[in-house]
Every structure is written in structure tokens, then in C-alpha cells.
Amino acid sequence: MESSRASEKKKLKRKEILEKKKAADQLLKAASAQIDHLTSFPSFCYFNKNGLCLCLESGSGDKLSNCTKQHIQKLLKANMMGPYGSEWAVEEKVKRREMVAPQARYIFVYWNANEMMDNAFTPLLGFLHFRFTLEEEIPVLYLYELQLDSSVQGKGLGKFLMQLVELIAQENRMGAVVLTVQKSNSLAMKFYISKLRYVVSSISPSRVDPLVGVEKNYEILCKTFDHEAKAILEVYSVQYRTARRVGFMAAFSDLKFED
């Protein structure tokens, strides 16, 4: 009798896990299928503030023009070569591969052609690169890049774009926005943590294992939007996540798989 109850409990747990995973996968699929996330937020299609007259456009990694790729690479090099230091040569190649991935979603920032007719202005002034993915089984919007040309920095544009990112995440029922910041990039750290109230995530190396984290040159930050995401991505320790995985494996331990 006791064995039967344990088996039934395990089946219910297994069903719960599978249903939850199916729901998360459906959320990610629906979010990724939408190419233009600006359509839900028309007020964010333009930025007219502090002397800037800008327009925003959506894009995807597998549809970038050669010109756009070159401008992305130029902005990345200008902004990230310093923080990465000697690692930039390797990291640049990684970012080039990430840049054109089909699942990459973009928001591009340009001068508003109706306001600015001087063609000497840089065609691409900034961009967001983000994707919808899972972190610790939580569906999240992972922000790969927020890059701005030096001419538009310090004018509220970065905060404006992050507000848009958070709205897109919540519109698509993501549990959090997650991003990675180089420790040496003190301005970015201050921007995200002090100004936007992001926190060092429980999945960041410095919190998973402080001894290992000291050797890593980056932190993973997050802002969560529901209790489950907060509990897993902000609060709980590596011991808790290990316990979750053990529980997952226990729920499936009696299954037999055929080759």
C-alpha cells in the first residue's frame, strides 16, 4: 500500500513537471515567433528627449543586412574592447556568431529621418539584442546586448530602452529579464544595479560558488516579475537548485527508456 502511494505521488509529480515544462516551452515559442515586438508599444517607437530625435525599429538575427552587421560590430568593438581587454579577440568572434542567430531579436535605434536630414550622422546609433530562453526552468528574456553610440549616451536613452525590454518581457509572460555584465564595466554595473534596481542573480558565478566566482570576470544580473522567478533567480542558493534537480530526477527514476 505504501509503495502504491509513493508511486502515485511520483506520477503526479512527474505530470506536474511535464505540464510546467510544456507551458514554459509554449511561452517561449510564442514570444520567439513574434518578430516585431514594437507593435505592442507604439509609444516606444520614437525617442524625443534631451536634443535627440530618434526612431526605433525591430529586426532578427537571420535577416540582418551586411551594412547593419558592420555597424553592430563597430559599436560592439567601440564599447566592449576596453572591458574585455585581452579577451576581446576571442569574445568578438563569439559575438559575431551570436549576432546572426535566428533566435536573436533586435531593437535598432536610428536618427529620425523626418527630423534629421544631415546624412553625416551615424546610421545606427544603438541596439538591443535579446532572446527568449529558460534559466533554471524559468522562461526569461535574456538581454545579450545594449549598445549605444557615444553621441547618444547619458541622455536617458539607455533607461528608455530598458523600460521597453522589461515591458516586452512582461507582455510575453517572462518571469524575468536576465543579463550579463563584465565586472570591469563599472559604469554598466552602476547603471543596472543603482539606477534600474537589478540584482546579482543566484545563478551568477559569485553566488553559485564564491571561490569560483572570484576568478570569473562577469556577473549575471536579473530583475524578476513574479514570486517563482524571484525565489529561484534572486533568493535561493545553489543547494536549493540542487534539491530541485534531485526532486526532478526522483520523479522520473522509475521510468525505463528503450534504445
Backbone bond lengths (Angstrom), bond angles and torsions (degrees), N, CA, C in turn:
res aa  C-N    CA-C-N  psi(-1)  N-CA   C-N-CA  omega(-1)  CA-C   N-CA-C  phi
1 M - - - 1.464 - - 1.527 110.96 -
2 E 1.352 114.43 -45.46 1.465 119.23 -179.75 1.517 110.81 -63.34
3 S 1.346 115.30 -39.13 1.461 120.66 179.01 1.525 110.63 -65.19
4 S 1.325 116.82 -38.45 1.461 121.68 179.35 1.523 111.12 -65.33
5 R 1.337 116.31 -41.10 1.459 120.53 178.40 1.525 111.41 -64.67
6 A 1.338 115.37 -41.53 1.464 120.06 179.49 1.523 110.69 -63.86
7 S 1.337 115.50 -39.79 1.461 120.33 179.66 1.525 111.08 -65.95
8 E 1.339 116.18 -41.50 1.459 120.64 179.21 1.523 110.81 -65.38
9 K 1.326 115.81 -40.56 1.467 120.95 178.53 1.520 110.71 -62.71
10 K 1.335 115.13 -39.72 1.465 120.09 179.64 1.529 110.56 -66.83
11 K 1.326 116.92 -38.60 1.463 120.86 178.38 1.525 111.30 -64.12
12 L 1.331 115.80 -41.87 1.463 119.86 178.81 1.523 111.24 -64.40
13 K 1.332 115.75 -40.41 1.463 120.32 178.40 1.516 110.49 -64.28
14 R 1.337 115.04 -41.93 1.464 120.42 179.49 1.527 110.57 -62.55
15 K 1.337 116.22 -42.87 1.457 120.87 178.89 1.520 110.73 -62.47
16 E 1.320 116.17 -42.49 1.466 121.23 179.33 1.524 111.19 -61.50
17 I 1.327 116.66 -43.94 1.465 121.40 -179.48 1.525 110.65 -63.95
18 L 1.336 116.55 -45.14 1.462 120.59 -178.05 1.526 111.69 -66.61
19 E 1.329 116.89 -39.94 1.465 120.25 178.44 1.522 111.13 -65.43
20 K 1.318 115.62 -39.47 1.463 120.11 179.11 1.524 110.83 -65.49
21 K 1.333 116.21 -42.12 1.467 120.17 179.21 1.527 110.67 -65.93
22 K 1.333 116.61 -40.19 1.460 120.38 178.48 1.520 110.86 -62.02
23 A 1.332 116.56 -42.65 1.466 120.82 179.24 1.520 111.04 -63.59
24 A 1.343 116.89 -41.56 1.466 120.98 179.34 1.522 110.84 -65.15
25 D 1.334 116.34 -42.57 1.469 120.46 179.07 1.527 111.29 -62.61
26 Q 1.321 116.61 -38.30 1.464 120.61 178.82 1.526 111.26 -66.27
27 L 1.338 116.49 -38.98 1.463 120.29 176.86 1.523 110.91 -62.06
28 L 1.329 116.17 -45.40 1.466 120.49 -179.50 1.525 111.12 -64.79
29 K 1.320 116.13 -41.59 1.464 120.33 -179.61 1.519 110.82 -63.18
30 A 1.332 116.70 -43.89 1.463 120.93 -179.81 1.522 111.40 -65.97
31 A 1.328 116.68 -41.95 1.465 120.66 -179.42 1.524 111.12 -66.48
32 S 1.328 116.61 -41.95 1.464 120.96 -178.13 1.521 112.05 -71.58
33 A 1.327 116.67 -25.63 1.468 120.35 -179.00 1.519 111.96 -71.61
34 Q 1.318 116.64 -21.55 1.466 120.26 -179.82 1.524 109.18 -84.50
35 I 1.311 116.79 116.09 1.460 121.53 -176.68 1.525 111.53 -81.35
36 D 1.319 116.83 -43.38 1.469 120.39 -176.23 1.529 110.33 -107.03
37 H 1.314 115.84 96.57 1.462 120.54 -178.96 1.524 112.39 -81.41
38 L 1.309 117.51 -5.41 1.464 120.25 177.17 1.527 112.61 -75.82
39 T 1.322 116.91 -20.43 1.463 119.56 -176.85 1.526 112.25 -60.97
40 S 1.316 116.80 -27.64 1.468 120.41 179.38 1.522 112.47 -81.17
41 F 1.340 116.39 -12.00 1.466 120.24 -175.63 1.531 110.70 -134.82
42 P 1.333 117.34 68.96 1.470 120.76 -176.42 1.523 114.01 -59.45
43 S 1.325 117.77 -27.77 1.470 120.10 -179.95 1.522 112.09 -69.94
44 F 1.342 116.96 -12.91 1.458 120.91 178.93 1.532 112.33 -98.85
45 C 1.318 117.36 8.24 1.469 119.74 179.32 1.520 112.21 -77.42
46 Y 1.333 116.72 -14.41 1.468 120.98 -179.94 1.522 109.88 -136.67
47 F 1.320 114.72 148.83 1.471 121.39 175.14 1.519 107.40 -129.33
48 N 1.329 115.93 108.11 1.463 121.78 -179.80 1.525 108.56 -121.65
49 K 1.319 115.60 92.46 1.460 119.98 -174.09 1.521 109.47 -162.43
50 N 1.329 115.54 147.44 1.466 121.50 175.91 1.528 112.90 51.37
51 G 1.329 115.93 41.37 1.461 120.69 176.70 1.511 114.91 81.51
52 L 1.322 117.94 4.17 1.462 121.54 -179.93 1.522 110.40 -104.47
53 C 1.322 116.02 136.32 1.469 122.59 174.20 1.522 106.91 -124.75
54 L 1.327 115.81 93.83 1.451 121.15 -170.13 1.516 111.44 -121.08
55 C 1.322 115.55 156.20 1.460 120.85 173.82 1.524 109.12 -126.82
56 L 1.317 115.94 152.18 1.456 122.30 -178.21 1.522 110.17 -115.25
57 E 1.338 115.83 144.13 1.461 121.84 177.69 1.524 109.49 -138.02
58 S 1.324 115.64 149.94 1.462 121.27 178.81 1.523 110.88 -92.21
59 G 1.330 115.74 159.87 1.455 120.84 177.16 1.516 110.41 -162.33
60 S 1.332 116.23 172.34 1.462 121.44 176.98 1.521 109.80 -135.32
61 G 1.325 115.50 155.51 1.459 121.27 -172.15 1.512 115.24 -61.37
62 D 1.325 117.30 -32.21 1.463 119.98 -177.22 1.523 113.27 -87.62
63 K 1.338 116.95 5.30 1.464 119.99 -179.93 1.532 112.08 -128.08
64 L 1.318 117.04 25.08 1.460 120.75 179.73 1.524 110.61 -79.16
65 S 1.320 116.59 135.62 1.464 120.11 174.22 1.526 108.95 -74.94
66 N 1.320 116.25 161.18 1.464 119.80 178.20 1.519 111.28 -60.75
67 C 1.330 116.06 -37.38 1.468 120.59 179.11 1.529 110.74 -62.95
68 T 1.336 116.19 -44.12 1.466 120.20 179.81 1.521 110.68 -64.88
69 K 1.327 116.87 -40.72 1.469 120.31 177.75 1.524 110.87 -58.35
70 Q 1.328 115.81 -43.12 1.466 120.15 -179.35 1.522 111.48 -63.90
71 H 1.327 116.94 -40.68 1.465 120.27 179.65 1.528 111.37 -69.36
72 I 1.322 116.82 -36.46 1.466 120.36 176.12 1.521 109.98 -62.17
73 Q 1.330 116.15 -47.41 1.463 120.84 -179.90 1.524 111.41 -61.91
74 K 1.323 115.98 -37.90 1.465 120.56 179.70 1.524 111.08 -64.68
75 L 1.332 116.82 -44.94 1.463 120.79 178.98 1.526 111.15 -65.43
76 L 1.321 116.32 -42.24 1.459 120.13 178.86 1.522 111.27 -59.91
77 K 1.319 115.95 -45.28 1.463 119.65 -179.25 1.523 111.34 -64.92
78 A 1.330 116.76 -43.79 1.466 120.94 -178.54 1.524 111.78 -62.26
79 N 1.329 116.30 -38.25 1.462 120.13 -174.11 1.521 114.85 -93.72
80 M 1.339 117.46 -27.44 1.459 119.27 -169.66 1.519 115.36 -112.44
81 M 1.318 118.48 -12.73 1.460 119.75 -179.70 1.528 110.75 -61.60
82 G 1.346 116.65 -37.93 1.463 120.78 178.89 1.513 112.87 -65.01
83 P 1.348 118.80 -55.65 1.461 120.30 179.95 1.530 114.32 -59.52
84 Y 1.336 117.44 -35.54 1.460 119.52 -178.91 1.524 112.66 -81.01
85 G 1.317 117.57 -24.47 1.459 120.65 178.50 1.514 112.40 59.31
86 S 1.331 116.06 -129.54 1.462 121.63 -175.96 1.528 112.72 -66.91
87 E 1.318 117.46 -15.69 1.462 120.99 -179.53 1.531 112.60 -84.77
88 W 1.325 116.58 -5.04 1.454 119.36 -173.74 1.523 113.35 -61.95
89 A 1.317 118.25 -39.32 1.466 120.92 -177.34 1.528 111.07 -56.82
90 V 1.320 116.39 -42.24 1.466 120.88 178.69 1.523 110.37 -74.48
91 E 1.325 116.24 -44.57 1.464 121.10 -176.79 1.525 111.68 -64.82
92 E 1.325 117.29 -33.35 1.461 120.60 179.62 1.526 110.70 -61.48
93 K 1.327 116.58 -39.83 1.463 120.36 178.68 1.528 110.93 -65.74
94 V 1.336 115.45 -38.87 1.465 119.99 178.00 1.526 110.26 -62.24
95 K 1.328 115.88 -45.27 1.459 120.53 -177.92 1.526 111.64 -66.73
96 R 1.308 117.56 -32.01 1.466 119.95 177.09 1.521 111.10 -65.70
97 R 1.335 116.22 -37.51 1.469 119.62 177.09 1.528 110.74 -69.50
98 E 1.333 115.56 -43.79 1.465 119.84 179.56 1.526 111.46 -61.67
99 M 1.311 115.28 -35.52 1.459 122.49 -174.06 1.520 112.73 -57.11
100 V 1.327 118.01 -38.03 1.465 121.67 -172.28 1.527 113.11 -104.01
101 A 1.317 118.01 10.00 1.466 120.70 179.51 1.531 110.11 -64.02
102 P 1.333 118.35 139.34 1.471 121.03 -178.93 1.527 113.24 -57.83
103 Q 1.333 117.10 -30.82 1.466 119.93 -178.29 1.525 113.33 -82.42
104 A 1.328 117.32 -4.58 1.470 120.84 178.78 1.524 110.02 -72.26
105 R 1.327 116.27 129.11 1.461 122.16 176.15 1.525 108.78 -114.24
106 Y 1.335 115.52 142.26 1.466 120.51 -174.78 1.518 111.95 -127.36
107 I 1.323 114.11 150.06 1.457 122.80 162.21 1.522 105.58 -122.94
108 F 1.327 117.17 118.55 1.465 121.87 -178.98 1.522 110.43 -101.18
109 V 1.325 115.85 147.00 1.465 121.95 179.52 1.524 109.22 -116.63
110 Y 1.340 116.45 125.14 1.460 122.86 179.41 1.529 109.62 -129.34
111 W 1.328 115.10 161.83 1.459 118.32 167.44 1.516 108.13 -64.04
112 N 1.318 116.87 142.43 1.460 121.45 176.08 1.524 108.45 -72.00
113 A 1.328 116.54 113.94 1.467 121.65 -175.28 1.527 112.14 -60.82
114 N 1.321 117.37 -26.85 1.467 120.60 -179.94 1.522 112.60 -73.61
115 E 1.335 115.67 -21.09 1.464 120.51 -176.65 1.522 112.45 -106.30
116 M 1.344 115.60 -34.52 1.456 120.35 -174.29 1.521 109.72 -115.71
117 M 1.315 117.05 108.45 1.458 120.99 -176.34 1.521 112.84 -100.54
118 D 1.315 116.97 -5.24 1.462 120.83 -179.40 1.523 109.04 -76.46
119 N 1.339 117.20 108.35 1.455 120.19 -175.63 1.519 113.26 -74.46
120 A 1.340 117.65 5.24 1.460 120.44 176.13 1.523 110.99 -77.99
121 F 1.344 117.52 -14.07 1.457 120.46 -179.48 1.528 110.32 -68.88
122 T 1.335 115.65 148.32 1.453 120.94 178.09 1.526 110.01 -62.47
123 P 1.340 119.24 127.48 1.466 121.43 -177.69 1.531 113.25 -58.23
124 L 1.336 116.76 -45.43 1.459 120.51 179.96 1.523 108.91 -111.38
125 L 1.334 115.85 119.07 1.464 120.82 -175.90 1.517 113.49 -101.28
126 G 1.307 116.69 -12.11 1.456 119.43 179.60 1.512 111.04 176.45
127 F 1.321 115.54 168.79 1.465 119.11 177.58 1.527 111.10 -162.40
128 L 1.321 113.65 155.35 1.457 123.58 168.93 1.517 107.62 -111.20
129 H 1.317 117.00 136.38 1.460 122.03 171.78 1.526 106.26 -122.40
130 F 1.330 116.47 120.11 1.460 119.63 -178.90 1.520 110.58 -141.57
131 R 1.328 114.50 162.75 1.462 121.14 178.04 1.525 109.50 -142.64
132 F 1.320 115.10 162.00 1.460 121.05 175.30 1.523 107.87 -106.09
133 T 1.327 116.40 123.88 1.456 120.24 -174.31 1.524 110.30 -152.68
134 L 1.337 115.97 -178.87 1.462 121.40 177.48 1.520 110.66 -106.14
135 E 1.316 116.30 137.38 1.461 123.03 169.57 1.523 107.32 -128.67
136 E 1.335 116.19 116.23 1.469 120.54 -177.05 1.529 111.28 53.99
137 E 1.347 115.31 40.87 1.466 123.55 178.96 1.532 113.66 69.12
138 I 1.323 117.32 8.94 1.456 121.84 177.11 1.528 108.77 -100.63
139 P 1.334 119.78 125.65 1.467 120.40 175.95 1.522 110.27 -69.29
140 V 1.319 116.37 126.35 1.464 120.92 -176.34 1.518 110.76 -135.83
141 L 1.321 115.12 158.96 1.461 121.64 165.74 1.517 105.80 -93.46
142 Y 1.322 116.55 116.38 1.470 120.71 179.45 1.527 108.16 -99.02
143 L 1.318 115.40 116.57 1.466 120.68 179.77 1.526 109.03 -86.35
144 Y 1.322 115.74 110.24 1.460 120.36 -179.90 1.525 111.42 -79.97
145 E 1.325 116.57 -40.73 1.464 119.90 -176.40 1.524 111.53 -145.74
146 L 1.320 115.24 140.49 1.465 123.82 161.91 1.514 105.04 -131.57
147 Q 1.321 116.78 105.77 1.459 121.54 -175.94 1.522 110.05 -125.54
148 L 1.336 115.60 131.75 1.459 121.62 179.20 1.517 110.23 -128.47
149 D 1.319 115.57 142.03 1.457 121.06 172.63 1.527 108.92 -64.11
150 S 1.318 116.36 147.53 1.474 120.47 -177.16 1.529 112.46 -58.31
151 S 1.336 117.35 -27.01 1.467 120.96 -177.41 1.527 113.42 -70.37
152 V 1.338 117.27 -17.00 1.469 119.67 -178.54 1.531 112.33 -118.19
153 Q 1.314 116.44 10.32 1.464 119.93 177.89 1.526 110.66 -80.80
154 G 1.323 115.97 153.06 1.458 121.16 176.86 1.516 114.77 73.85
155 K 1.337 117.21 20.26 1.471 121.00 -177.61 1.530 112.77 -124.96
156 G 1.311 116.13 18.83 1.458 120.12 177.03 1.510 115.39 88.52
157 L 1.333 117.12 -2.63 1.462 120.04 -177.10 1.528 111.66 -69.20
158 G 1.326 116.98 -41.02 1.462 120.49 -179.92 1.517 111.94 -59.86
159 K 1.320 116.66 -45.27 1.469 121.11 178.53 1.528 110.55 -64.02
160 F 1.310 116.59 -40.48 1.466 122.82 177.59 1.527 110.55 -58.83
161 L 1.330 116.62 -45.85 1.461 121.18 -179.36 1.524 111.50 -67.26
162 M 1.325 117.09 -37.00 1.460 119.75 178.50 1.527 111.31 -69.39
163 Q 1.316 116.96 -33.65 1.469 119.53 173.92 1.524 109.98 -61.43
164 L 1.334 115.66 -41.06 1.460 120.76 177.86 1.528 110.64 -63.39
165 V 1.327 117.05 -45.31 1.465 121.62 178.97 1.527 110.76 -56.48
166 E 1.319 116.06 -45.98 1.465 120.13 -178.55 1.523 111.71 -66.48
167 L 1.320 117.05 -36.35 1.463 120.48 176.53 1.529 111.45 -66.25
168 I 1.333 116.24 -41.36 1.465 120.61 177.77 1.527 109.85 -61.89
169 A 1.330 116.42 -43.37 1.466 120.91 179.18 1.524 111.02 -60.15
170 Q 1.320 116.56 -47.28 1.464 120.36 -178.10 1.530 112.03 -70.46
171 E 1.329 116.71 -36.85 1.462 120.77 177.55 1.526 110.89 -59.64
172 N 1.330 116.03 -34.72 1.464 121.57 -178.67 1.525 112.74 -97.21
173 R 1.330 115.99 14.44 1.467 123.77 174.01 1.524 112.90 59.59
174 M 1.326 115.91 37.66 1.449 120.58 172.41 1.531 109.28 -79.92
175 G 1.327 116.10 149.23 1.456 119.69 -178.53 1.509 114.07 -79.23
176 A 1.338 116.91 -18.33 1.462 119.43 -175.64 1.519 110.78 -167.93
177 V 1.322 114.75 164.09 1.465 122.58 163.52 1.520 106.04 -104.14
178 V 1.323 116.16 130.32 1.464 122.22 -179.56 1.519 108.15 -123.90
179 L 1.322 116.81 142.72 1.468 120.70 179.10 1.522 110.29 -152.93
180 T 1.316 115.34 162.41 1.464 122.04 179.75 1.521 109.61 -115.38
181 V 1.333 116.31 136.39 1.464 121.53 179.65 1.523 109.35 -130.39
182 Q 1.329 116.04 135.06 1.458 120.41 174.58 1.530 109.65 -67.89
183 K 1.319 116.34 135.92 1.466 120.31 179.62 1.523 111.63 -59.74
184 S 1.328 115.97 -33.01 1.467 120.13 -177.84 1.524 112.60 -74.40
185 N 1.330 116.86 -13.03 1.466 121.06 -179.51 1.531 108.64 -88.77
186 S 1.319 115.47 76.08 1.471 121.08 -173.59 1.527 112.65 -63.24
187 L 1.325 117.48 -34.69 1.467 120.16 179.56 1.529 111.03 -65.31
188 A 1.334 116.05 -41.74 1.465 119.95 178.61 1.525 110.62 -66.66
189 M 1.331 116.75 -41.73 1.462 121.06 177.93 1.526 110.60 -58.19
190 K 1.314 116.34 -46.35 1.466 121.18 -179.32 1.525 110.50 -64.82
191 F 1.325 116.14 -40.42 1.465 121.50 -179.70 1.527 111.05 -60.20
192 Y 1.326 116.47 -50.02 1.460 120.13 -176.15 1.528 112.70 -73.56
193 I 1.323 116.76 -43.97 1.465 119.75 -173.54 1.527 112.25 -81.85
194 S 1.321 117.46 -48.70 1.467 120.27 -175.38 1.524 112.65 -80.73
195 K 1.332 116.38 -43.55 1.466 119.41 -174.71 1.525 112.70 -85.76
196 L 1.337 117.04 -41.22 1.465 120.24 -174.33 1.525 113.85 -102.57
197 R 1.331 117.49 -4.49 1.465 122.72 175.83 1.528 113.89 66.11
198 Y 1.318 116.32 34.78 1.464 119.32 169.79 1.526 108.34 -78.84
199 V 1.328 116.49 158.91 1.462 120.99 -179.72 1.522 109.51 -127.43
200 V 1.331 115.54 157.45 1.465 120.05 174.61 1.523 107.51 -68.65
201 S 1.317 116.31 122.83 1.459 121.17 -174.54 1.524 112.11 -73.60
202 S 1.319 114.74 155.77 1.463 120.16 176.06 1.524 111.63 -67.33
203 I 1.344 117.90 -13.70 1.468 120.57 177.30 1.524 111.82 -94.11
204 S 1.334 117.38 -0.27 1.464 120.69 177.33 1.528 109.27 -71.32
205 P 1.338 118.23 142.51 1.469 120.58 -177.70 1.519 114.35 -51.21
206 S 1.318 117.69 -37.15 1.466 120.62 -177.32 1.522 112.54 -66.46
207 R 1.340 117.08 -21.65 1.463 120.46 178.69 1.525 112.38 -101.34
208 V 1.322 116.61 -27.52 1.464 119.59 176.79 1.521 110.06 -67.83
209 D 1.324 115.72 -45.96 1.469 122.07 178.36 1.523 107.74 -153.52
210 P 1.327 118.21 100.95 1.473 121.53 -176.71 1.521 113.89 -53.87
211 L 1.326 117.29 -34.29 1.466 119.77 -179.57 1.526 110.92 -67.13
212 V 1.329 115.90 -40.56 1.466 120.29 176.95 1.522 109.87 -74.02
213 G 1.333 116.02 -38.50 1.456 120.96 -177.52 1.511 113.87 -59.66
214 V 1.321 116.71 -32.87 1.464 120.86 178.90 1.520 110.82 -60.27
215 E 1.322 116.15 -33.10 1.462 121.03 -177.38 1.528 112.63 -83.06
216 K 1.315 117.06 -15.63 1.458 120.40 -179.93 1.528 110.09 -84.88
217 N 1.326 115.96 147.05 1.466 120.24 -176.20 1.526 113.13 -99.97
218 Y 1.326 116.81 16.51 1.464 119.50 -178.12 1.529 111.05 -142.67
219 E 1.329 114.27 162.74 1.458 122.11 171.75 1.528 108.22 -125.69
220 I 1.321 116.22 149.47 1.457 121.82 173.14 1.522 107.67 -102.79
221 L 1.324 116.02 122.45 1.462 121.96 -179.04 1.525 110.06 -108.86
222 C 1.317 116.03 159.64 1.463 119.05 178.00 1.521 111.16 -153.78
223 K 1.323 114.33 158.27 1.461 123.37 167.38 1.520 106.13 -132.44
224 T 1.329 116.42 121.55 1.459 120.94 -174.45 1.523 111.60 -101.09
225 F 1.352 114.80 157.35 1.459 120.84 -175.48 1.529 114.41 -122.35
226 D 1.334 117.57 -3.15 1.466 119.24 175.99 1.524 109.43 -146.22
227 H 1.327 115.68 169.23 1.463 121.00 -173.29 1.527 112.37 -64.19
228 E 1.329 117.09 -41.28 1.460 119.76 -178.16 1.524 110.81 -65.16
229 A 1.330 116.50 -45.90 1.465 120.08 178.83 1.525 110.70 -61.80
230 K 1.319 116.73 -41.69 1.466 120.75 179.09 1.524 110.73 -62.13
231 A 1.341 115.66 -44.74 1.457 120.09 -178.48 1.524 112.01 -61.86
232 I 1.323 116.05 -40.63 1.463 119.88 -173.83 1.526 112.83 -88.33
233 L 1.325 117.64 -41.35 1.465 120.56 -174.15 1.523 113.84 -92.86
234 E 1.344 117.47 -15.92 1.462 119.81 179.59 1.518 113.04 -112.99
235 V 1.329 116.31 -48.82 1.465 120.41 -164.61 1.513 113.84 -91.01
236 Y 1.327 116.90 -52.48 1.452 119.47 -165.96 1.521 113.82 -74.83
237 S 1.323 113.50 155.88 1.461 122.17 -175.29 1.517 110.58 -90.96
238 V 1.316 115.26 176.47 1.460 120.84 177.26 1.518 110.38 -62.67
239 Q 1.349 117.41 -30.91 1.462 120.31 178.74 1.532 110.84 -62.85
240 Y 1.348 115.33 -38.73 1.463 119.11 179.85 1.522 110.43 -67.23
241 R 1.326 116.62 -43.31 1.464 119.35 -179.33 1.520 110.67 -64.90
242 T 1.344 116.55 -36.80 1.461 120.27 176.72 1.518 110.35 -62.55
243 A 1.338 116.28 -41.77 1.464 120.69 179.06 1.522 110.46 -62.62
244 R 1.335 117.57 -38.00 1.462 121.31 178.21 1.521 110.53 -63.07
245 R 1.324 116.14 -42.37 1.462 119.90 -179.71 1.528 110.68 -66.96
246 V 1.335 116.20 -39.82 1.462 120.11 178.17 1.521 110.04 -61.83
247 G 1.339 116.01 -41.92 1.457 120.39 177.56 1.515 111.75 -62.61
248 F 1.328 116.35 -38.80 1.467 121.36 178.04 1.525 109.89 -63.18
249 M 1.333 116.61 -47.72 1.463 120.07 -178.76 1.523 111.21 -64.81
250 A 1.346 116.51 -37.10 1.463 119.93 179.60 1.521 111.19 -63.54
251 A 1.328 116.46 -36.42 1.463 120.63 -178.67 1.521 112.18 -65.22
252 F 1.340 116.29 -24.67 1.461 120.67 -177.42 1.533 112.18 -110.89
253 S 1.317 117.08 8.50 1.465 120.58 -172.31 1.522 113.60 -67.77
254 D 1.344 117.62 -23.20 1.459 119.29 -177.57 1.520 113.06 -93.76
255 L 1.329 116.93 2.91 1.461 119.79 179.30 1.519 110.53 -81.27
256 K 1.326 115.78 144.46 1.453 120.87 176.59 1.519 108.57 -114.06
257 F 1.308 115.32 128.75 1.466 120.43 -177.91 1.522 109.20 -108.24
258 E 1.322 115.39 135.02 1.462 120.60 179.19 1.509 110.21 -98.60
259 D 1.324 115.60 145.77 1.466 120.37 178.05 1.524 109.35 -71.41
